[in-house]
């Protein structure tokens, strides 16, 4: 078996493994528009391989179901119409069994395709599909957590699967000298197109925290009326706080005067020294301002990354998601993967405890709108 086929099979089995603790009822709900049901993630990642690879590289390939292209296309305008994103939870048919049959059908055809030598273009697409599925594995588990959080009995996903119970290994500040630094991916190995275009940036001298903000530190901000004082907030962030009546990080609730948080192991008391998580850019920026600090730019973060302990949280930066010099959107549907989202989003760097093994690198540019906090996000300060 080729190394690529092994990686493909490993990745596909990991998605199924994430769903092993689920009951049938867990595969369907979609209480919010930004999170998708597990059944949709399993189907969409499979559709990607069928649409982008099998239909193009397998002669006379017969799609598993002609309706799936419409149901499980996410945002690819090039590939035609698609189901409304906000209504993915209403798609009770196909059944979960049919979705797993679909995955097996596509897996069998990809496996057969990889039995023979393949050209570099095909190999690149399969590697892209693998990384795409790894992205959806992280989304699947964080979306599922968000769905389960709506249940008033605080259901358990899986024992010993608390993805937010980590602590810092270092303290203090790392000083980075003023200078010109190279940014962006270089070398061999997979990377997304938004990491390309290695270029130089000038950075003034700065310091960056070796540790991420803890629950205890953020509670100090809350107790100092941080959520009530507009002086710490960007105007857009203040509007978000007041309109949504935000008073604590996502999933936090007070019981008998003690803070608790919903986790994938159910409701747990807040551990003060654990690293803060499920925080928006707005909250990260307000906290940094309250501390007399700021968030690092994505360039500062990347320059410092080799000397930092990262990988426990996606870390908000104070950088808008913009193209690097010489960035070019690829032809066809693949070109819709990253470039068209370069507006109104902030960059996060690092990875999280939900990120699949082997999927993280210091040049990875994750991005979300500043209001979102259902991913495993955290705060690292700079000054």
Secondary structure as UniProt FT lines:
FT   HELIX           3..19
FT   TURN            20..21
FT   HELIX           24..27
FT   TURN            33..34
FT   HELIX           38..49
FT   HELIX           50..54
FT   HELIX           55..57
FT   TURN            59..60
FT   TURN            66..67
FT   HELIX           68..72
FT   HELIX           77..79
FT   HELIX           85..90
FT   HELIX           96..113
FT   TURN            114..115
FT   HELIX           120..149
FT   TURN            152..153
FT   TURN            159..160
FT   TURN            163..164
FT   STRAND          173..176
FT   STRAND          179..183
FT   HELIX           193..195
FT   STRAND          199..203
FT   STRAND          206..209
FT   HELIX           215..223
FT   TURN            224..228
FT   HELIX           230..232
FT   HELIX           235..244
FT   TURN            250..251
FT   STRAND          252..255
FT   TURN            256..257
FT   STRAND          258..263
FT   TURN            264..265
FT   STRAND          266..269
FT   TURN            272..273
FT   STRAND          274..275
FT   HELIX           281..290
FT   TURN            291..292
FT   STRAND          294..295
FT   HELIX           298..304
FT   HELIX           305..307
FT   STRAND          314..320
FT   TURN            325..326
FT   HELIX           333..336
FT   HELIX           339..341
FT   STRAND          346..350
FT   TURN            353..354
FT   TURN            357..358
FT   TURN            362..363
FT   STRAND          366..368
FT   TURN            370..371
FT   STRAND          377..378
FT   STRAND          381..382
//
